[in-house]
Amino acid sequence: MSDAVINANGLTKQFGEVTAVNQLDLTINKGEVYGFLGPNGCGKTTAIRMLTGLLMPSSGDVSVLGLSLPKQANLLRYKIGYMTQKFSLYDDLTVAENLAFLADAYSLKGQYKRSRIDELLAIYDLAARANQLAGSMSGGQKQRLALAGATIHKPELLFLDEPTSAVDPENRRDFWEKLFDLSELGTSILVSTHYMDEAERCHKLAILEKGIKRADDSPEQLMANLNCQVVEVEVNNSRSTKRSLESHQHIHSATQLGARLRVLVDNSVNDAETWLLQFDDVVAAKAVRPNLEDVFVSVTGERNREQTI
Ligand SMILES: Nc1ncnc2c1ncn2[C@@H]1O[C@H](COP(=O)(O)OP(=O)(O)OP(=O)(O)O)[C@@H](O)[C@H]1O
């Protein structure tokens, strides 16, 4: 499709015995904020590094912004921004010096360079800290500086690898506002996360497990397509009831929420609310709307179950 900024087919990376990314098919359209959701080690960083042209795939076809990778990776460099998982700027340079260093790396010159740095200091609320050493800033401030640096050359496509793992909830919210500002200006964004609330903000997302894409769609559609019923139950003894519910073949999972359990029941069961009341120790049951965590548990847990059969 002409609107696609990323097209990958069968993208695979093998590290010895480990298949870090396994036959990944991906289409990301212009202007989308697209999420990779998955636990540590599921292959998010490896996939991102292949899509930025930094890592050679073992197999598969990748086209990013119309460039074929890895062949044309050097042409991609000026068109993309990449914010790595760890703070990759210089602790012993000031905020302004870090931005100037990056501006030079992208060949920004003279008045344009100065005004672009001033603009970024203002956008990312760093003007008052321009002369502060980056190493002395808080986690949230460092993330803002890293985002300013990753966008200094106004990339069309931005890769962010778990950008908020080291920041508090308020700074995470602010950071996401900045991402939507960029998206509104036409920047396409691929962001990896293991936070459900962040994944839910994406226009679309892929759920990854052990290098495999288990599902991908908009969060709303993923929730609408959930292949099970979600019921919250009140129980007398939550730990033992959880264990007995989870051992039932029609129950995908039972997650404890304080004194209640959130239970995913197979769609083959008629009226899961009433059905759950027949279990010993279940005193009340109420069907609730699915959330993204239910989707995650369902699409990943289901395969685990298949694999153990
Ligand atoms: N250079 C490497 N050599 C060998 N194995 C690797 C290498 N890089 C990644 N792996 C393995 O590939 C798998 C996927 O790792 P990856 O870092 O892509 O996952 P991730 O989802 O980004 O997790 P995290 O958030 O912890 O970085 C893991 O099993 C990891 O140990």
The ligand as an SDF file (V2000), in Angstrom:
LIG
                    3D

 31 33  0  0  0  0  0  0  0  0999 V2000
   23.1510  -10.0180   20.2880 N   0  0  0  0  0  0  0  0  0  0  0  0
   22.4680  -11.0580   20.7720 C   0  0  0  0  0  0  0  0  0  0  0  0
   23.0340  -12.2740   20.8890 N   0  0  0  0  0  0  0  0  0  0  0  0
   22.3550  -13.3330   21.3380 C   0  0  0  0  0  0  0  0  0  0  0  0
   21.0640  -13.2860   21.7420 N   0  0  0  0  0  0  0  0  0  0  0  0
   20.4390  -12.1070   21.6710 C   0  0  0  0  0  0  0  0  0  0  0  0
   21.1060  -10.9290   21.1810 C   0  0  0  0  0  0  0  0  0  0  0  0
   20.2250   -9.8860   21.2230 N   0  0  0  0  0  0  0  0  0  0  0  0
   19.0680  -10.3920   21.7030 C   0  0  0  0  0  0  0  0  0  0  0  0
   19.1920  -11.7170   21.9740 N   0  0  0  0  0  0  0  0  0  0  0  0
   18.1370  -12.6180   22.4800 C   0  0  0  0  0  0  0  0  0  0  0  0
   17.0140  -12.4510   21.6400 O   0  0  0  0  0  0  0  0  0  0  0  0
   15.8100  -12.4790   22.4120 C   0  0  0  0  0  0  0  0  0  0  0  0
   15.0410  -11.1780   22.1700 C   0  0  0  0  0  0  0  0  0  0  0  0
   15.7430  -10.0870   22.7730 O   0  0  0  0  0  0  0  0  0  0  0  0
   15.2870   -8.5810   22.6300 P   0  0  0  0  0  0  0  0  0  0  0  0
   16.2950   -7.7270   23.3240 O   0  0  0  0  0  0  0  0  0  0  0  0
   15.0050   -8.2940   21.2020 O   0  0  0  0  0  0  0  0  0  0  0  0
   13.9220   -8.5710   23.4190 O   0  0  0  0  0  0  0  0  0  0  0  0
   13.0810   -7.3510   24.0050 P   0  0  0  0  0  0  0  0  0  0  0  0
   11.6580   -7.6990   23.8120 O   0  0  0  0  0  0  0  0  0  0  0  0
   13.5560   -6.0740   23.4140 O   0  0  0  0  0  0  0  0  0  0  0  0
   13.4350   -7.4140   25.5460 O   0  0  0  0  0  0  0  0  0  0  0  0
   14.0690   -6.2900   26.4970 P   0  0  0  0  0  0  0  0  0  0  0  0
   13.0180   -5.2870   26.7010 O   0  0  0  0  0  0  0  0  0  0  0  0
   14.4440   -7.0380   27.7300 O   0  0  0  0  0  0  0  0  0  0  0  0
   15.2670   -5.7460   25.7340 O   0  0  0  0  0  0  0  0  0  0  0  0
   16.2310  -12.6930   23.8410 C   0  0  0  0  0  0  0  0  0  0  0  0
   16.1400  -14.0690   24.1090 O   0  0  0  0  0  0  0  0  0  0  0  0
   17.6750  -12.2190   23.8680 C   0  0  0  0  0  0  0  0  0  0  0  0
   18.3980  -12.8850   24.8660 O   0  0  0  0  0  0  0  0  0  0  0  0
  1  2  1  0
  2  3  1  0
  2  7  2  0
  3  4  2  0
  4  5  1  0
  5  6  2  0
  6  7  1  0
  6 10  1  0
  7  8  1  0
  8  9  2  0
  9 10  1  0
 10 11  1  0
 11 12  1  0
 11 30  1  0
 12 13  1  0
 13 14  1  0
 13 28  1  0
 14 15  1  0
 15 16  1  0
 16 17  2  0
 16 18  1  0
 16 19  1  0
 19 20  1  0
 20 21  2  0
 20 22  1  0
 20 23  1  0
 23 24  1  0
 24 25  2  0
 24 26  1  0
 24 27  1  0
 28 29  1  0
 28 30  1  0
 30 31  1  0
M  END
$$$$
